[in-house]
């Protein structure tokens, strides 16, 4: 996670295996609520403290949230946006019963706490400046969400839906 000596200011992509998701702050489905506008697809990843401090030094927008109860350690959170703004097509896949499906935005609602068993992802940094403020926004470059399904879902998966 250090700068490249031949490219000063360069920030490497993040590759996170089995990401810890902060589900209460996540909007894979793009629903509107107090903290999210309708159609904004994003989620929050919990970053271990050591890595979070290093990422913060690079300019990533890491938010520190105090522990829920006295004595609990703080959590370090990174908001990750899902957008095709920087990509020709999103590389988001749902893994269901050992099959990989390319997900469209409408399929992102399938990624939820109750059925998702694992998420692996590659995050692309995007530098921004607005007046005197600057930072790094995190965007999904690749995402693989393992979705738990019933035994019937696999049996009927190949049938056409009408």
Secondary structure as the mmCIF struct_conf table of DSSP 4:
data_model
#
loop_
_struct_conf.conf_type_id
_struct_conf.id
_struct_conf.beg_label_comp_id
_struct_conf.beg_label_asym_id
_struct_conf.beg_label_seq_id
_struct_conf.end_label_comp_id
_struct_conf.end_label_asym_id
_struct_conf.end_label_seq_id
HELX_LH_PP_P HELX_LH_PP_P1 UNK A 2 UNK A 3
STRN STRN1 UNK A 4 UNK A 4
TURN_TY1_P TURN_TY1_P1 UNK A 5 UNK A 6
STRN STRN2 UNK A 7 UNK A 7
TURN_TY1_P TURN_TY1_P2 UNK A 8 UNK A 9
HELX_LH_PP_P HELX_LH_PP_P2 UNK A 12 UNK A 13
STRN STRN3 UNK A 14 UNK A 16
BEND BEND1 UNK A 17 UNK A 18
HELX_LH_PP_P HELX_LH_PP_P3 UNK A 19 UNK A 19
STRN STRN4 UNK A 20 UNK A 21
HELX_RH_3T_P HELX_RH_3T_P1 UNK A 23 UNK A 25
STRN STRN5 UNK A 27 UNK A 27
TURN_TY1_P TURN_TY1_P3 UNK A 28 UNK A 29
STRN STRN6 UNK A 33 UNK A 33
TURN_TY1_P TURN_TY1_P4 UNK A 34 UNK A 35
STRN STRN7 UNK A 36 UNK A 36
TURN_TY1_P TURN_TY1_P5 UNK A 38 UNK A 39
STRN STRN8 UNK A 41 UNK A 47
HELX_RH_AL_P HELX_RH_AL_P1 UNK A 49 UNK A 58
TURN_TY1_P TURN_TY1_P6 UNK A 59 UNK A 59
STRN STRN9 UNK A 60 UNK A 60
STRN STRN10 UNK A 62 UNK A 65
BEND BEND2 UNK A 68 UNK A 69
TURN_TY1_P TURN_TY1_P7 UNK A 70 UNK A 71
HELX_LH_PP_P HELX_LH_PP_P4 UNK A 72 UNK A 74
STRN STRN11 UNK A 75 UNK A 82
BEND BEND3 UNK A 84 UNK A 84
TURN_TY1_P TURN_TY1_P8 UNK A 85 UNK A 86
BEND BEND4 UNK A 88 UNK A 89
STRN STRN12 UNK A 91 UNK A 96
TURN_TY1_P TURN_TY1_P9 UNK A 97 UNK A 98
STRN STRN13 UNK A 99 UNK A 102
HELX_LH_PP_P HELX_LH_PP_P5 UNK A 103 UNK A 104
HELX_RH_3T_P HELX_RH_3T_P2 UNK A 105 UNK A 110
TURN_TY1_P TURN_TY1_P10 UNK A 113 UNK A 115
STRN STRN14 UNK A 116 UNK A 130
TURN_TY1_P TURN_TY1_P11 UNK A 131 UNK A 132
STRN STRN15 UNK A 133 UNK A 147
HELX_RH_AL_P HELX_RH_AL_P2 UNK A 151 UNK A 155
TURN_TY1_P TURN_TY1_P12 UNK A 156 UNK A 158
BEND BEND5 UNK A 159 UNK A 159
HELX_LH_PP_P HELX_LH_PP_P6 UNK A 160 UNK A 161
#
